[in-house]
Amino acid sequence: MRESSRRYPPLQAERGDYSPTTPKTAMRKPTITFWRRLTQWVSFALLVYGGWAFAVAFGARHETDSLMPKDSIVWTQGHRPVVNTYLPSAVCRFTARGRVVRGCIIELLSDSLTLAKSMALVLPYLLAFVALSFLVGRMWCGWVCPLGGMGDLLSWIRQKAQARYLRMSARLRSGLRWTNYSLFGATLGISWLIRPERYKATYQCWFYLPFCQLCPARLACPLVAGAAPTSWWEFTHPVQAFFTIASWATLAFFAAAFLSARRLWCHVCPIGLATSWFNRGGALTLTKEAHRCNRCGACADACPMGLTHVRDEKRLTAMNIPECIYCLRCVDVCPKDDCLKLDFLRLPVTRSRLVLRRASKRMANDQVPNPQQMTKPQ
């Protein structure tokens, strides 16, 4: 079936209320989605409020290691990070009231290119990023990322409002991926062009950390932490005015993307692009036993990234593709025992099991849809 960008009503598979053929008397055990949500919000609290909590608990001094002028658009609120490392997730350097870690991998690459940092200084951070990405790939996006957690909250609001959502076609997803590569390349290119040999005062260059100035986390993370974002409304310089307008436009696009579709923003996030390179060949492996699949389409309907490869694949067993965020919704809703499995370093972690389905209280009053009514390829 040829996919198109259409608006679909919110399905129970998206909400996590059913899998086709799930009996209403199924055992009430926590689903993978329950544990993912729990991990998301624990991670959110730690990464957004952890630095402030650490400072309060241990009396850490709020002193800055930043050379940027105070209150400039790239000033880091004057707080040192608790852990001197970078994560493969949208952990914002501008988080108010203190940072747990230094920032994300895009900040590391951009800052290192602009300041021409030595490889000896950058290599430990890069190796840590490679190790963390190798272990779980884009699971960082689906389970840890604060932006992903905020976006999923917006999606939950859309579901509660019974609003229709945009289902992305394969062509649209391909276009968004090329946009992602373009944004990633432009960020590194601009960061390299403004190196010190080209500008006498690098930190006065308004193009420093270009993606960080546009990233929705620069405004969203301080706001949810209860503080005004750094230079959230600055028009003293034309370039700074551009980044002010563009950053608010990006934040609006981020909110609209999650309210109108499922994780559309994740298709253009360069941080996710960097971690996606480790989905294949990494420690995690999502496999499918094709002979067990009845192609009911539950996995395609439940996938927040709009992917259909798990449903459509008839021969290959490895389902690892760059766009997958390992949310494991497909494993959660699959009605066939042992059809889908997740392994870590070839050791089994979880698998699709009908007896593990969660029967919510709402389900007693819901009519379980017929599998024939779900999205099926022709």
C-alpha positions in Angstrom: 0.0 0.0 0.0 1.4 3.3 -1.0 1.6 5.6 2.0 0.5 9.2 1.9 0.7 12.1 4.4 -2.8 11.8 5.8 -4.5 12.7 9.0 -5.7 9.7 11.0 -7.8 9.5 14.2 -5.8 8.5 17.3 -5.8 4.7 17.5 -5.8 2.6 20.7 -2.5 1.2 19.6 -1.0 4.7 19.8 -2.4 5.1 23.3 -1.2 1.7 24.3 -4.7 0.4 25.2 -4.8 -2.7 23.2 -3.3 -5.1 20.7 -5.6 -6.8 18.2 -6.9 -10.0 19.8 -6.0 -8.9 23.4 -8.6 -10.4 25.7 -10.2 -7.9 28.1 -9.3 -10.1 30.9 -5.6 -10.0 30.1 -3.2 -9.9 33.0 -2.6 -6.4 34.3 1.2 -6.2 34.3 3.3 -3.1 33.5 4.0 -2.8 29.8 7.3 -1.7 28.2 5.7 1.6 27.6 5.1 2.0 31.3 8.7 1.5 32.1 9.7 3.8 29.2 7.5 6.6 30.5 8.9 6.1 34.0 12.5 6.3 32.7 11.7 9.4 30.6 10.4 11.4 33.5 13.1 10.3 36.0 15.7 11.3 33.3 13.8 14.6 32.7 13.9 15.4 36.4 17.6 14.5 36.7 18.8 16.3 33.7 16.7 19.4 34.1 16.6 19.8 37.9 19.5 17.6 38.9 22.2 20.3 38.8 20.1 22.6 41.0 19.3 19.8 43.4 23.0 18.9 43.6 24.0 22.5 44.4 21.4 22.7 47.1 22.2 19.4 48.7 26.0 19.7 48.6 26.5 23.5 48.7 28.2 23.6 45.3 29.3 27.0 44.2 27.6 28.4 41.2 30.7 29.6 39.3 31.0 29.6 35.6 33.7 28.1 33.4 32.4 30.1 30.5 34.3 32.9 28.7 31.2 34.3 27.2 29.9 37.7 28.4 27.2 37.5 31.0 23.7 37.4 29.6 24.9 36.9 26.1 22.9 34.5 24.0 25.4 31.6 24.6 26.1 32.3 28.3 25.6 29.2 30.4 23.7 30.8 33.3 27.0 30.9 35.4 26.8 27.2 36.6 29.4 24.5 36.3 28.2 21.0 35.3 28.1 18.3 38.0 29.6 15.7 35.6 32.1 16.9 33.0 30.8 14.9 30.1 28.4 15.1 27.1 25.5 12.8 26.4 24.0 11.5 23.1 20.8 13.3 24.0 19.3 16.8 23.9 20.8 17.8 27.3 20.9 21.6 27.1 23.9 23.6 28.2 21.5 26.5 28.9 19.5 24.6 31.6 18.7 27.1 34.3 19.9 26.7 37.9 22.7 24.3 37.1 23.6 21.6 34.7 24.2 17.9 35.4 26.4 17.4 32.3 28.1 19.8 29.9 25.7 19.4 27.1 24.9 17.4 23.9 27.2 16.0 21.3 26.3 18.8 18.8 27.6 21.4 21.3 30.9 19.4 21.7 31.5 19.2 17.9 30.5 22.8 17.3 32.5 24.2 20.1 35.6 22.1 19.3 35.6 23.2 15.6 35.2 26.9 16.5 37.9 26.9 19.1 40.2 24.5 17.3 40.6 22.4 20.4 43.3 19.7 20.4 42.4 16.1 19.8 43.8 15.2 23.2 41.2 17.4 24.8 38.2 16.3 22.7 39.0 12.6 22.3 37.9 11.4 25.8 34.5 13.1 25.2 34.2 11.5 21.8 35.1 8.1 23.1 32.5 8.4 25.8 29.8 9.4 23.2 30.8 6.5 21.0 30.6 4.0 23.9 27.2 5.3 25.1 25.8 5.4 21.6 27.1 1.9 20.8 25.4 0.5 23.9 21.8 1.7 23.2 21.9 3.7 19.9 18.8 5.9 19.6 17.3 4.5 22.7 18.6 7.8 24.2 16.0 9.6 22.1 13.1 7.3 23.1 13.9 6.8 26.8 16.1 9.7 28.1 15.9 12.8 25.9 14.2 15.7 27.8 12.9 17.2 24.5 11.4 13.8 23.7 9.7 13.7 27.1 8.2 17.1 26.6 7.2 16.2 23.1 5.5 13.0 24.3 3.6 15.0 26.8 2.3 17.2 23.9 1.3 14.0 22.1 -0.5 12.8 25.1 -2.5 16.1 25.2 -3.4 15.6 21.5 -4.6 12.0 22.3 -6.7 13.2 25.2 -8.3 15.8 23.0 -9.1 13.1 20.4 -7.4 15.2 17.8 -6.4 13.7 14.5 -2.7 13.3 13.6 -0.6 13.5 10.5 0.8 10.2 9.3 4.1 10.8 7.5 4.6 9.2 4.2 7.9 7.4 3.3 8.7 10.3 0.9 8.2 12.9 3.7 10.4 10.9 6.1 13.1 10.7 3.4 12.9 14.5 2.9 13.1 15.2 6.6 16.2 13.0 6.8 17.9 15.0 4.1 16.9 18.1 6.0 18.5 16.6 9.1 21.8 16.0 7.3 21.7 19.5 5.8 21.2 21.0 9.3 24.0 18.9 10.8 26.4 19.8 8.0 25.5 23.5 8.2 26.1 23.5 11.9 29.6 22.1 11.6 30.4 24.2 8.5 29.5 27.5 10.3 31.3 26.4 13.4 34.5 25.8 11.3 34.2 29.1 9.4 34.2 31.3 12.5 37.5 29.9 14.0 39.8 32.3 15.8 42.1 32.8 12.9 39.2 34.4 11.0 37.8 36.4 14.0 39.9 38.2 16.6 37.2 37.8 19.2 35.6 34.4 18.7 33.1 34.7 21.6 31.8 38.0 20.2 30.9 36.4 17.0 27.1 36.1 16.9 27.2 32.8 15.0 28.9 30.9 17.8 27.1 27.6 18.5 24.6 28.1 15.7 22.4 25.1 16.3 22.4 25.7 20.1 20.9 29.1 19.4 18.2 27.6 17.3 17.5 24.4 19.4 14.1 24.4 21.1 15.8 23.2 24.3 17.5 26.6 24.7 14.2 28.1 25.5 12.2 25.1 26.7 14.6 23.8 29.4 15.0 27.1 31.3 11.3 27.8 31.1 10.3 24.4 32.6 13.1 24.9 35.2 11.4 28.1 36.3 13.8 30.7 35.0 13.9 33.1 32.0 16.0 31.8 29.1 19.2 33.5 28.4 18.7 36.4 25.9 15.2 35.1 25.1 14.3 38.5 23.5 17.4 40.2 22.1 17.3 42.6 19.1 20.4 44.7 19.7 22.3 43.2 16.7 20.8 42.0 13.4 22.2 38.5 13.7 21.1 38.2 17.3 17.7 39.4 16.3 17.6 36.7 13.6 18.5 34.0 16.1 15.9 35.3 18.6 13.1 35.1 16.0 14.4 31.8 14.6 14.7 30.2 18.1 11.1 31.1 18.9 10.0 29.9 15.5 11.8 26.6 16.1 10.2 26.2 19.5 6.8 26.8 17.8 7.6 24.2 15.2 8.7 21.7 17.8 5.3 22.1 19.7 3.3 22.0 16.5 5.2 18.9 15.3 4.3 16.9 18.4 0.7 18.2 18.4 0.1 17.4 14.8 2.2 14.2 14.3 4.1 11.7 16.3 7.7 12.7 16.9 8.1 14.7 13.7 10.8 16.7 15.3 12.9 13.6 15.9 13.3 13.2 12.2 15.1 16.5 11.9 17.1 16.6 15.2 20.9 16.4 14.5 21.5 14.9 17.9 19.4 12.0 16.9 21.2 11.8 13.6 24.5 11.4 15.4 23.3 8.6 17.6 21.4 6.9 14.7 24.7 5.9 13.1 25.1 3.3 15.9 21.7 1.7 15.5 23.2 -0.8 13.1 26.2 -2.6 14.5 25.5 -1.6 18.0 24.8 -3.6 21.1 21.0 -3.6 20.7 19.3 -5.8 18.1 15.6 -5.8 17.3 14.7 -9.0 15.5 11.6 -10.3 13.8 10.5 -13.9 13.2 8.8 -13.3 9.9 7.1 -16.7 9.9 5.2 -15.8 13.1 4.0 -12.4 11.7 0.4 -12.2 10.5 0.9 -8.6 9.2 -1.9 -7.2 11.2 -0.3 -3.8 11.2 -0.4 -3.2 15.0 3.3 -2.3 15.0 3.0 0.2 12.2 0.0 1.9 13.9 1.8 2.1 17.2 5.2 3.3 16.0 5.7 7.0 17.1 8.2 7.5 14.3 5.7 6.4 11.7 7.9 3.5 10.5 6.4 0.5 8.7 9.5 -1.7 8.2 8.6 -4.1 11.0 5.2 -4.8 9.4 6.5 -4.9 5.8 9.6 -7.0 6.2 9.1 -10.6 5.0 12.7 -12.1 5.0 15.2 -10.1 7.0 15.3 -10.7 10.8 17.3 -7.6 11.9 14.9 -4.6 12.2 17.6 -2.0 13.2 17.3 1.1 11.0 18.6 4.6 11.8 15.2 6.2 12.4 14.2 3.7 15.1 14.3 5.1 18.7 13.8 1.7 20.4 10.7 2.8 22.2 9.6 -0.9 21.7 6.0 0.0 21.1 6.0 -2.6 18.3 7.0 -5.3 20.9 4.4 -4.0 23.3 1.5 -4.3 20.9 2.5 -7.3 18.8 -0.2 -10.0 19.3 2.1 -12.9 18.3 4.3 -14.6 20.9 8.1 -14.4 20.2 7.5 -12.6 16.9 9.6 -9.6 17.9 12.6 -9.7 20.2 15.2 -7.3 21.6 18.7 -8.5 22.4 21.6 -6.7 24.1 24.9 -8.1 23.0 23.0 -11.2 21.8 21.5 -11.7 25.2 17.6 -11.6 25.3 16.1 -8.6 26.9 12.4 -8.7 26.1 10.0 -10.2 23.5 6.5 -9.9 22.3 4.2 -11.9 24.7 0.4 -11.8 24.6 0.2 -12.6 28.3 2.1 -9.5 29.2 -0.5 -7.1 27.7 -1.9 -4.6 30.0 -5.7 -4.3 30.2 -6.5 -0.8 31.2 -9.7 0.1 33.1 -10.9 2.0 30.1 -10.6 -1.0 28.0 -13.7 -2.6 29.6 -15.8 0.0 27.9 -13.9 0.0 24.6 -14.7 -2.1 21.6 -11.6 -3.9 20.6 -11.0 -3.2 16.9 -11.0 -6.0 14.4 -7.5 -6.6 13.0 -8.9 -6.2 9.5 -9.6 -2.6 10.2 -6.0 -1.7 11.0 -3.4 -0.5 8.6 -2.5 -3.4 6.3 -0.4 -3.4 3.1 -2.2 -4.5 0.0 
